Amino acid sequence: MEPTPSSDPAPEQKAENVSENVETTIEDSEADRKELDDYVAEISAKYEQKTQLRSQNVNPERPPESFFTKCDSSLKKNTAFVKKLKQFTASQLDGLLKDMAGLNLTKYISEVSAAIVEAKLKMSDVLPALTLCSKLHQTYAEFSPSFLENWQKILHVKGGEKIGNPSKMRVDLRFYAELVSVGIFTNKVGLPLLGACLTALISQDKDEHSNLSIILSFCRHCGDEYAGLVPRKMLKLAKQFDVTIPSSNLLTSDKQQNLRNMLKDYFQTLCEHLKNEHKQLQYAEKSRRRMLESKGEVPNDKKEQIEMLQNNYDKLLTSALTMADLLNETLPELTVEVEACPSEGNVIDSIGDEQFANLDPWGDEDTRNFYVNLPDLRQFLPNYCGKKEEVIPDEPAMTEEVLDMEVEQEQDCEEVGDPPSEISETAEPEEEPTTAPSTPHHHANREHFEAFIGNLQNCVNTELIDSAAIEFLLNLNTKNNRKRLVKVLFGVQRTRLDLLPMYARLAAIINLVSADVAVDLCQMLKVDFKYQIKKKDQINIETKIKVVRYIGELVKFGLYNKIEALFCLKCLLLNFQHHHIEMTCAFLEVCGVYLYNSK
């Protein structure tokens, strides 16, 4: 039997892949060579053009005096020319050169030089402005000294002062460097001012790096002539293809090396700044992750802070990469910390006691003051000596086992009965004096209480409810009135949810003197809660919402036991449907953060 020919296309496929890779490599190599050739051609043309212009400016052939007598010396036209210079743009060059050819600017050289220095040029305007300045220099011998005086005012950087307009300084620094490069200012005259300006910009900016954009702009446009800078990629390609990159003969290699060393020192401080910014960003991100894991959300101010840190870091990193490329330096390694995610369900367990101590159950100072800072009753009640410290029995920890035990006990309860309407009849005998009901004193007291109750629903802020509590303690604090007050507090309209925190604060203030109001109110709400969750009908959702919100408010005043509050939540979650969903949301909205952040 003849062997079957192999149908495996692997050898042919491999050959095709190798061929494609070779072609791609050749294409990339050709593109790199073209990029290098274009760069070399551009640099060569730039240096050649500057050499010619420099030669013309160093040895200018200025027109004779007879030339100026033929030109217009009128104030009107010369002033108009100066105004145009203040608004100089590249598109105006031809028109200005034409106007200049017919004007005698001898008496206006100081105004001309000042106008050019003050002009708000763009980077695209610099080369056309060089042409104009060269023409002025080659025509008027007084132009260069006057021009330099104005530049000395602009480029003088005072120690300790920040640059007021970095955008203009970027253009001005390049413009001045180009003026020296083309010979309008000789090296001997022009370089000291340029060196002093660069030294001041760098030496006083090694921490904040607010002058970084100015230094980078100078390196991009003038770094090749003044510091011998060549982009890293061009250096690699030149070495790869054995090509010599043209260099400028404006400065000696020693002077270029001096500036390059100063720029490298500045780059090292920039790297330290970058590492610090990176560290701060990493810390902020870690803080954000922990906050998200522990609280489920990140506050807006924290988000804005991280966004600002990220933007600052990105800008600094981009600038550092650009400078590293120009100086052929390497950025430090910026490691990213990888934080192991806690296993699901163990978010709380991963937070230590020291972190729990920093959790804030209130969110802001105003909220904390409302629930914690109650009036000092010693200022209003002469015989009040402060609430006696009660011996609080040890509560079991808030664990699943404790809550499950509570739920199991509740499952043995009776079926739904009537909603609570009366306080349990276990009260002691009345403290009311034995005055007959028909006495004027009794009627006055009753009317006073009725007026108090009628005004209670208007107490919608802290001052009003505090005043009401003090009035009750001063004038109405009897056993009978306290029982009646509990019924009023419990029977608040289901649509007046705004009164719940106020009524809870009222109970908390009265609790400083008489604890039975808070105790009875909590008991009635507890019974009503059990009644509401056992009801099978799906009506009167407002009443059910009122009960859980009321409980939540009392929890935050420390009047309703936390374990019992969590028991309420557990009961709702056991049958998480219909109205129980809305009740759960309302409960968590009022006291969820408080319970979560309470140790």
C-alpha positions as CSV (number, residue, x, y, z in Angstrom):
1,M,0.0,0.0,0.0
2,E,1.4,3.4,-1.1
3,P,1.9,6.0,1.7
4,T,-0.6,8.8,1.7
5,P,1.1,12.2,0.9
6,S,1.2,14.5,3.8
7,S,-1.5,17.2,3.7
8,D,0.0,19.3,6.6
9,P,0.4,22.9,5.3
10,A,2.7,23.8,8.3
11,P,6.0,24.1,6.3
12,E,4.4,26.2,3.6
13,Q,2.7,28.4,6.2
14,K,5.9,28.9,8.1
15,A,7.7,29.9,5.0
16,E,5.0,32.5,4.2
17,N,5.2,33.9,7.7
18,V,9.0,34.2,7.5
19,S,8.6,36.0,4.2
20,E,6.0,38.4,5.6
21,N,8.2,39.1,8.6
22,V,11.2,39.9,6.4
23,E,9.2,42.2,4.2
24,T,7.8,44.0,7.3
25,T,11.4,44.4,8.7
26,I,12.6,45.8,5.3
27,E,9.6,48.3,5.2
28,D,10.3,49.4,8.8
29,S,13.9,49.8,8.1
30,E,13.2,51.9,5.0
31,A,10.7,54.1,7.0
32,D,13.3,54.6,9.7
33,R,16.0,55.6,7.2
34,K,13.6,58.0,5.5
35,E,12.7,59.6,8.9
36,L,16.4,60.0,9.7
37,D,17.2,61.5,6.3
38,D,14.3,63.9,6.7
39,Y,15.6,65.0,10.1
40,V,19.1,65.5,8.9
41,A,17.9,67.4,5.8
42,E,15.8,69.7,8.0
43,I,18.6,70.3,10.5
44,S,21.1,71.0,7.7
45,A,18.8,73.5,6.0
46,K,18.1,75.2,9.3
47,Y,21.8,75.6,10.1
48,E,22.6,76.8,6.6
49,Q,19.9,79.4,6.6
50,K,20.9,80.7,10.0
51,T,24.6,80.8,9.0
52,Q,23.7,83.0,6.0
53,L,21.5,85.3,8.1
54,R,24.1,85.4,10.8
55,S,26.7,86.5,8.3
56,Q,24.5,89.3,7.1
57,N,23.8,90.5,10.6
58,V,27.4,90.3,11.9
59,N,28.6,92.4,9.0
60,P,25.6,94.4,7.9
61,E,25.8,96.7,4.8
62,R,23.6,99.5,6.0
63,P,22.3,102.2,3.6
64,P,23.9,105.6,3.4
65,E,22.4,108.7,5.1
66,S,21.1,109.9,1.7
67,F,18.7,106.9,1.7
68,F,16.9,108.1,4.8
69,T,16.3,111.6,3.5
70,K,14.2,110.1,0.8
71,C,12.0,108.2,3.2
72,D,8.9,109.4,5.1
73,S,9.7,110.7,8.5
74,S,6.1,111.8,9.4
75,L,4.8,111.1,12.8
76,K,1.5,109.7,11.6
77,K,2.9,107.0,9.4
78,N,5.7,106.0,11.7
79,T,3.3,105.8,14.7
80,A,1.0,103.7,12.6
81,F,3.9,101.4,11.8
82,V,4.8,101.0,15.5
83,K,1.2,100.1,16.3
84,K,1.3,97.4,13.7
85,L,4.4,96.0,15.3
86,K,2.6,95.6,18.6
87,Q,0.1,93.4,16.9
88,F,2.6,91.5,14.8
89,T,1.7,88.2,13.2
90,A,3.4,86.1,10.6
91,S,0.9,87.1,7.9
92,Q,1.9,90.8,8.3
93,L,5.6,90.3,7.5
94,D,5.4,91.2,3.8
95,G,3.3,94.3,4.4
96,L,5.5,95.5,7.2
97,L,8.7,95.1,5.1
98,K,7.0,97.0,2.4
99,D,6.0,99.8,4.8
100,M,9.5,99.9,6.3
101,A,11.2,100.4,3.0
102,G,9.4,103.8,2.6
103,L,9.8,105.0,6.2
104,N,12.6,106.7,8.1
105,L,12.5,105.2,11.6
106,T,15.6,106.8,12.9
107,K,13.8,108.8,15.5
108,Y,11.5,106.0,16.4
109,I,13.9,103.1,17.0
110,S,13.3,103.0,20.7
111,E,9.5,102.7,20.1
112,V,10.0,100.1,17.4
113,S,12.2,97.9,19.6
114,A,9.8,98.2,22.6
115,A,6.8,97.4,20.4
116,I,8.5,94.1,19.1
117,V,9.4,93.0,22.6
118,E,6.0,93.7,24.0
119,A,4.2,92.0,21.1
120,K,2.3,88.8,22.1
121,L,3.8,86.5,19.5
122,K,3.0,82.8,18.9
123,M,5.6,80.2,18.2
124,S,4.7,80.4,14.5
125,D,5.5,84.1,14.5
126,V,9.1,83.8,15.7
127,L,10.8,83.1,12.4
128,P,9.0,85.8,10.5
129,A,9.8,88.2,13.4
130,L,13.5,87.2,13.0
131,T,13.4,88.3,9.4
132,L,11.8,91.6,10.3
133,C,14.4,92.2,13.1
134,S,17.2,91.3,10.8
135,K,16.0,93.9,8.3
136,L,15.8,96.5,11.0
137,H,19.3,95.6,12.4
138,Q,20.8,95.8,8.9
139,T,19.2,99.2,8.3
140,Y,19.6,101.0,11.6
141,A,22.7,100.7,13.7
142,E,20.8,102.0,16.8
143,F,18.3,99.1,16.7
144,S,20.4,96.4,18.3
145,P,21.5,98.3,21.5
146,S,17.9,99.7,22.0
147,F,16.5,96.2,21.4
148,L,18.8,94.7,24.0
149,E,17.8,97.2,26.6
150,N,14.1,96.2,26.2
151,W,15.0,92.5,26.4
152,Q,16.9,93.0,29.6
153,K,13.7,94.3,31.2
154,I,11.6,91.4,30.0
155,L,14.0,88.5,30.7
156,H,15.2,89.6,34.1
157,V,13.8,87.0,36.5
158,K,13.7,88.2,40.1
159,G,14.6,85.7,42.8
160,G,11.6,84.0,44.5
161,E,9.0,85.4,42.1
162,K,7.0,83.1,39.9
163,I,6.6,83.8,36.2
164,G,3.4,85.8,35.7
165,N,2.8,84.8,32.1
166,P,4.5,81.5,31.3
167,S,3.1,81.4,27.8
168,K,4.7,84.7,26.8
169,M,8.0,83.7,28.5
170,R,8.1,80.5,26.4
171,V,7.9,82.5,23.2
172,D,10.1,85.3,24.5
173,L,12.9,83.0,25.6
174,R,13.0,81.2,22.2
175,F,12.7,84.5,20.3
176,Y,15.7,86.0,22.2
177,A,17.7,82.8,21.7
178,E,17.0,82.9,18.0
179,L,18.1,86.6,17.9
180,V,21.5,85.6,19.4
181,S,21.7,82.6,17.0
182,V,21.2,84.8,13.9
183,G,23.7,87.4,15.1
184,I,21.4,90.4,15.8
185,F,23.1,90.2,19.2
186,T,26.7,88.9,19.3
187,N,27.5,86.0,21.6
188,K,29.5,88.3,23.9
189,V,26.6,90.7,24.3
190,G,23.6,88.4,24.1
191,L,24.7,85.1,25.9
192,P,25.1,86.6,29.4
193,L,21.4,87.6,29.5
194,L,20.2,84.3,28.1
195,G,22.4,82.3,30.6
196,A,21.2,84.4,33.5
197,C,17.6,83.9,32.6
198,L,17.9,80.1,32.2
199,T,19.9,79.8,35.4
200,A,17.2,81.7,37.3
201,L,14.4,79.8,35.8
202,I,16.0,76.5,36.7
203,S,17.7,77.2,40.0
204,Q,14.6,78.5,41.8
205,D,12.2,75.8,40.4
206,K,13.6,72.5,41.7
207,D,10.6,71.7,43.8
208,E,7.3,72.7,42.2
209,H,8.7,72.8,38.6
210,S,6.3,75.5,37.6
211,N,8.8,76.6,34.9
212,L,8.9,73.2,33.3
213,S,6.9,74.1,30.2
214,I,9.3,77.1,29.6
215,I,12.4,74.9,29.9
216,L,10.9,72.2,27.7
217,S,10.0,74.7,25.0
218,F,13.6,76.0,25.0
219,C,14.9,72.5,24.8
220,R,12.7,71.6,21.8
221,H,13.4,74.7,19.7
222,C,16.9,75.8,20.8
223,G,18.4,72.8,22.6
224,D,20.3,71.5,19.5
225,E,22.2,74.8,19.2
226,Y,22.8,75.7,22.8
227,A,23.1,72.3,24.5
228,G,23.7,69.9,21.6
229,L,20.5,68.0,22.2
230,V,19.3,65.4,19.8
231,P,16.2,63.2,20.2
232,R,16.9,59.7,21.5
233,K,15.3,58.0,18.5
234,M,17.5,60.0,16.0
235,L,20.6,59.1,18.0
236,K,19.7,55.4,17.7
237,L,18.9,55.6,14.0
238,A,22.1,57.6,13.3
239,K,24.1,54.9,15.0
240,Q,22.1,52.1,13.3
241,F,22.7,53.6,9.8
242,D,26.1,55.1,10.5
243,V,25.0,58.6,9.7
244,T,26.5,61.8,11.2
245,I,23.9,64.2,12.5
246,P,24.9,67.9,11.7
247,S,25.8,70.0,14.7
248,S,25.6,73.8,15.3
249,N,28.8,75.9,15.4
250,L,27.1,78.6,17.5
251,L,28.7,77.5,20.7
252,T,31.7,75.4,21.6
253,S,31.1,71.9,22.9
254,D,32.3,72.9,26.4
255,K,29.6,75.6,26.6
256,Q,27.0,73.2,25.3
257,Q,28.1,70.7,27.9
258,N,27.7,73.3,30.7
259,L,24.1,73.9,29.8
260,R,23.4,70.2,29.3
261,N,24.7,69.5,32.8
262,M,22.4,72.1,34.2
263,L,19.4,70.7,32.3
264,K,20.3,67.2,33.6
265,D,20.4,68.4,37.2
266,Y,17.0,69.9,36.6
267,F,15.8,66.6,35.1
268,Q,16.9,64.7,38.3
269,T,14.8,67.0,40.5
270,L,11.9,66.5,38.1
271,C,12.3,62.7,38.6
272,E,12.1,63.1,42.3
273,H,9.0,65.2,42.0
274,L,7.5,62.6,39.7
275,K,8.2,59.8,42.2
276,N,6.6,61.9,45.0
277,E,3.5,62.6,42.9
278,H,3.3,58.9,41.9
279,K,3.5,57.9,45.6
280,Q,0.7,60.3,46.6
281,L,-1.5,59.0,43.8
282,Q,-0.9,55.4,44.8
283,Y,-1.8,56.3,48.4
284,A,-4.9,58.1,47.3
285,E,-6.0,55.1,45.1
286,K,-5.4,52.7,48.0
287,S,-7.5,55.0,50.3
288,R,-10.2,55.1,47.6
289,R,-10.3,51.3,47.3
290,R,-10.5,50.8,51.0
291,M,-13.2,53.3,51.3
292,L,-15.1,51.6,48.5
293,E,-14.7,48.2,50.2
294,S,-15.7,49.4,53.6
295,K,-18.5,51.9,52.8
296,G,-19.6,51.0,49.3
297,E,-19.1,54.5,47.9
298,V,-16.5,57.2,47.6
299,P,-17.4,60.8,48.6
300,N,-17.4,63.4,45.7
301,D,-14.7,65.5,47.3
302,K,-12.4,62.4,47.5
303,K,-13.1,61.6,43.8
304,E,-12.3,65.2,42.9
305,Q,-9.1,65.0,44.9
306,I,-8.0,61.8,43.2
307,E,-8.9,63.2,39.8
308,M,-6.8,66.3,40.4
309,L,-3.9,64.2,41.5
310,Q,-4.2,62.0,38.4
311,N,-4.3,65.0,36.1
312,N,-1.3,66.6,37.7
313,Y,0.6,63.3,37.6
314,D,-0.3,62.7,33.9
315,K,0.9,66.2,32.9
316,L,4.1,65.8,34.9
317,L,4.8,62.3,33.5
318,T,4.3,63.5,29.9
319,S,6.7,66.4,30.4
320,A,9.2,64.1,32.1
321,L,9.1,61.7,29.2
322,T,9.6,64.5,26.7
323,M,12.6,65.8,28.6
324,A,14.1,62.3,29.1
325,D,13.9,61.8,25.3
326,L,15.6,65.2,24.6
327,L,18.3,64.6,27.1
328,N,18.7,60.9,26.3
329,E,18.1,60.1,30.0
330,T,16.0,57.4,31.6
331,L,13.0,57.9,33.8
332,P,13.1,56.1,37.2
333,E,11.0,53.0,37.6
334,L,7.5,53.8,38.9
335,T,6.2,50.7,40.5
336,V,2.5,50.1,41.0
337,E,1.5,48.5,44.2
338,V,-0.7,45.5,43.7
339,E,-3.0,45.2,46.7
340,A,-4.5,41.8,47.2
341,C,-8.3,42.0,47.2
342,P,-10.0,40.7,50.4
343,S,-12.0,37.5,49.9
344,E,-15.7,38.0,49.3
345,G,-17.7,38.3,52.5
346,N,-14.7,39.3,54.6
347,V,-14.7,43.0,54.0
348,I,-15.5,43.8,57.6
349,D,-13.0,41.3,59.0
350,S,-10.2,42.8,57.0
351,I,-10.5,46.1,58.8
352,G,-8.7,46.3,62.2
353,D,-9.8,47.9,65.4
354,E,-7.6,50.9,64.7
355,Q,-9.4,51.5,61.4
356,F,-12.8,51.2,63.0
357,A,-11.8,53.9,65.5
358,N,-11.6,56.3,62.6
359,L,-15.0,55.5,61.1
360,D,-17.4,58.4,61.3
361,P,-21.0,57.5,61.8
362,W,-22.3,61.0,61.2
363,G,-20.7,62.2,57.9
364,D,-20.5,65.9,58.9
365,E,-20.3,68.1,61.9
366,D,-23.9,69.5,61.7
367,T,-25.4,66.0,61.7
368,R,-23.2,65.0,64.7
369,N,-24.2,68.1,66.6
370,F,-27.9,67.4,66.0
371,Y,-27.8,63.9,67.4
372,V,-25.1,64.3,70.1
373,N,-25.1,67.8,71.5
374,L,-28.3,68.2,73.5
375,P,-29.1,71.3,75.6
376,D,-27.4,71.8,79.0
377,L,-30.5,71.5,81.2
378,R,-28.6,72.9,84.2
379,Q,-29.2,76.3,82.7
380,F,-33.0,75.9,82.7
381,L,-33.8,73.5,85.6
382,P,-32.4,74.7,89.0
383,N,-32.6,71.3,90.7
384,Y,-31.1,69.4,87.7
385,C,-27.7,67.9,88.5
386,G,-27.2,65.9,85.4
387,K,-28.4,62.5,84.4
388,K,-27.1,59.8,86.7
389,E,-24.7,57.3,85.0
390,E,-26.7,54.2,84.4
391,V,-25.1,50.8,84.7
392,I,-25.5,49.5,81.2
393,P,-25.5,45.7,81.1
394,D,-23.1,44.1,78.7
395,E,-24.7,43.6,75.3
396,P,-23.9,40.6,73.2
397,A,-21.8,41.4,70.2
398,M,-23.7,42.2,67.0
399,T,-23.2,38.8,65.3
400,E,-25.3,36.6,63.1
401,E,-25.8,34.1,65.9
402,V,-27.4,36.7,68.3
403,L,-29.7,38.0,65.6
404,D,-30.7,34.4,64.5
405,M,-31.5,33.7,68.2
406,E,-33.8,36.7,68.3
407,V,-35.5,35.7,65.1
408,E,-36.1,32.2,66.4
409,Q,-37.7,33.5,69.5
410,E,-40.0,35.8,67.5
411,Q,-41.1,32.9,65.3
412,D,-43.0,31.6,68.4
413,C,-45.0,34.8,68.7
414,E,-48.8,35.0,68.4
415,E,-50.5,35.9,65.2
416,V,-51.2,39.4,64.1
417,G,-53.2,41.3,66.7
418,D,-54.4,44.9,66.9
419,P,-51.9,47.6,66.4
420,P,-50.6,49.3,69.5
421,S,-52.7,52.1,70.7
422,E,-52.2,52.1,74.4
423,I,-49.2,52.0,76.7
424,S,-49.0,48.9,78.8
425,E,-50.9,49.4,82.0
426,T,-47.9,48.8,84.3
427,A,-47.5,52.4,85.3
428,E,-47.4,53.5,88.9
429,P,-50.1,55.7,90.4
430,E,-50.4,59.2,89.1
431,E,-48.2,61.9,90.4
432,E,-51.0,64.4,89.8
433,P,-52.1,66.3,92.9
434,T,-55.4,65.2,94.3
435,T,-57.1,68.4,93.0
436,A,-60.6,67.8,91.8
437,P,-60.9,67.6,88.0
438,S,-63.2,70.6,88.0
439,T,-60.7,73.0,89.6
440,P,-59.4,75.9,87.6
441,H,-55.8,74.7,88.1
442,H,-56.7,71.4,86.4
443,H,-58.3,73.1,83.5
444,A,-55.4,75.5,83.1
445,N,-52.9,72.6,83.1
446,R,-54.9,70.7,80.6
447,E,-55.2,73.7,78.3
448,H,-51.5,74.4,78.6
449,F,-50.8,70.8,77.6
450,E,-53.2,70.9,74.7
451,A,-51.6,74.1,73.4
452,F,-48.2,72.5,73.8
453,I,-49.3,69.5,71.7
454,G,-50.9,71.7,69.1
455,N,-47.7,73.6,68.7
456,L,-45.5,70.5,68.6
457,Q,-46.1,69.8,64.9
458,N,-44.7,73.2,64.0
459,C,-41.4,72.4,65.6
460,V,-39.4,71.8,62.4
461,N,-35.9,72.9,63.5
462,T,-33.5,72.3,66.3
463,E,-34.2,75.6,68.2
464,L,-38.0,75.1,68.2
465,I,-37.9,71.5,69.4
466,D,-35.3,72.3,72.1
467,S,-37.5,75.1,73.4
468,A,-40.5,72.7,73.4
469,A,-38.6,70.1,75.3
470,I,-37.5,72.6,77.9
471,E,-41.0,74.0,78.2
472,F,-42.3,70.5,78.9
473,L,-39.7,69.8,81.5
474,L,-40.4,73.1,83.3
475,N,-44.1,73.2,83.3
476,L,-45.7,69.9,82.1
477,N,-43.5,67.1,83.4
478,T,-46.0,64.8,85.2
479,K,-46.5,61.1,84.9
480,N,-49.9,61.6,83.2
481,N,-48.6,64.2,80.7
482,R,-45.6,62.0,79.9
483,K,-48.0,59.1,79.0
484,R,-50.1,61.4,76.9
485,L,-47.0,62.8,75.2
486,V,-45.8,59.3,74.3
487,K,-49.1,58.7,72.5
488,V,-48.8,62.0,70.6
489,L,-45.2,61.2,69.6
490,F,-46.1,57.7,68.5
491,G,-49.2,58.9,66.6
492,V,-47.3,61.4,64.4
493,Q,-48.9,61.5,60.9
494,R,-47.4,59.1,58.5
495,T,-46.9,61.8,55.9
496,R,-44.9,64.0,58.3
497,L,-41.6,62.3,58.1
498,D,-39.8,65.6,58.7
499,L,-41.0,65.5,62.3
500,L,-39.5,62.1,63.1
501,P,-35.9,63.4,63.8
502,M,-37.4,66.3,65.8
503,Y,-39.7,64.1,67.9
504,A,-36.8,61.7,68.5
505,R,-34.6,64.7,69.7
506,L,-37.5,65.8,72.0
507,A,-37.6,62.3,73.5
508,A,-33.8,62.3,73.9
509,I,-33.9,65.6,75.8
510,I,-36.7,64.6,78.1
511,N,-34.8,61.3,78.6
512,L,-32.1,63.3,80.5
513,V,-34.7,63.8,83.3
514,S,-37.4,61.2,82.8
515,A,-36.6,58.0,81.0
516,D,-40.1,56.6,80.7
517,V,-41.0,58.7,77.6
518,A,-38.2,57.1,75.5
519,V,-38.7,53.7,76.9
520,D,-42.5,53.6,76.3
521,L,-42.1,55.2,72.8
522,C,-39.5,52.5,71.8
523,Q,-41.7,49.8,73.2
524,M,-44.7,51.0,71.2
525,L,-42.6,51.2,68.0
526,K,-41.2,47.8,68.5
527,V,-44.7,46.3,68.9
528,D,-45.9,48.3,65.9
529,F,-43.0,47.1,63.8
530,K,-43.8,43.5,64.5
531,Y,-47.4,44.1,63.7
532,Q,-46.6,45.9,60.4
533,I,-44.3,43.1,59.1
534,K,-46.8,40.4,59.9
535,K,-49.6,42.2,58.0
536,K,-50.3,40.4,54.8
537,D,-52.0,43.4,53.0
538,Q,-49.9,45.6,50.8
539,I,-51.6,49.0,51.7
540,N,-50.6,51.9,53.9
541,I,-46.9,51.8,52.9
542,E,-46.5,55.2,54.5
543,T,-47.3,53.9,57.9
544,K,-44.7,51.1,57.5
545,I,-42.1,53.5,56.3
546,K,-42.8,55.8,59.2
547,V,-42.2,53.1,61.7
548,V,-38.8,52.0,60.5
549,R,-37.6,55.6,60.0
550,Y,-38.7,56.5,63.5
551,I,-36.8,53.5,64.9
552,G,-33.8,54.6,62.9
553,E,-33.9,58.1,64.3
554,L,-34.2,56.8,67.9
555,V,-31.2,54.5,67.2
556,K,-29.0,57.5,66.4
557,F,-30.0,59.2,69.6
558,G,-29.0,56.1,71.6
559,L,-32.6,55.5,72.7
560,Y,-33.4,52.3,70.7
561,N,-31.1,49.4,71.2
562,K,-28.7,48.6,68.3
563,I,-29.2,44.9,68.6
564,E,-33.0,45.3,68.4
565,A,-32.5,47.7,65.4
566,L,-30.5,45.1,63.6
567,F,-33.1,42.5,64.5
568,C,-35.6,44.7,62.7
569,L,-33.4,44.6,59.6
570,K,-32.9,40.9,59.9
571,C,-36.7,40.4,60.0
572,L,-37.2,42.5,56.9
573,L,-34.4,40.6,55.0
574,L,-35.9,37.2,55.9
575,N,-38.9,38.0,53.7
576,F,-37.4,40.5,51.3
577,Q,-40.3,41.3,49.0
578,H,-43.1,43.7,48.5
579,H,-43.2,46.4,51.2
580,H,-40.3,44.9,53.0
581,I,-38.0,46.2,50.3
582,E,-39.2,49.8,50.7
583,M,-39.0,49.4,54.5
584,T,-35.4,48.1,54.3
585,C,-34.3,50.9,52.1
586,A,-35.9,53.5,54.4
587,F,-34.3,51.9,57.5
588,L,-30.8,51.9,55.9
589,E,-31.2,55.4,54.6
590,V,-31.8,56.7,58.1
591,C,-29.4,54.7,60.2
592,G,-27.6,52.3,58.0
593,V,-24.4,54.3,57.9
594,Y,-24.6,55.0,61.6
595,L,-24.9,51.3,62.5
596,Y,-22.2,50.3,60.0
597,N,-19.7,52.8,61.3
598,S,-20.6,52.2,65.0
599,K,-18.1,49.9,66.6
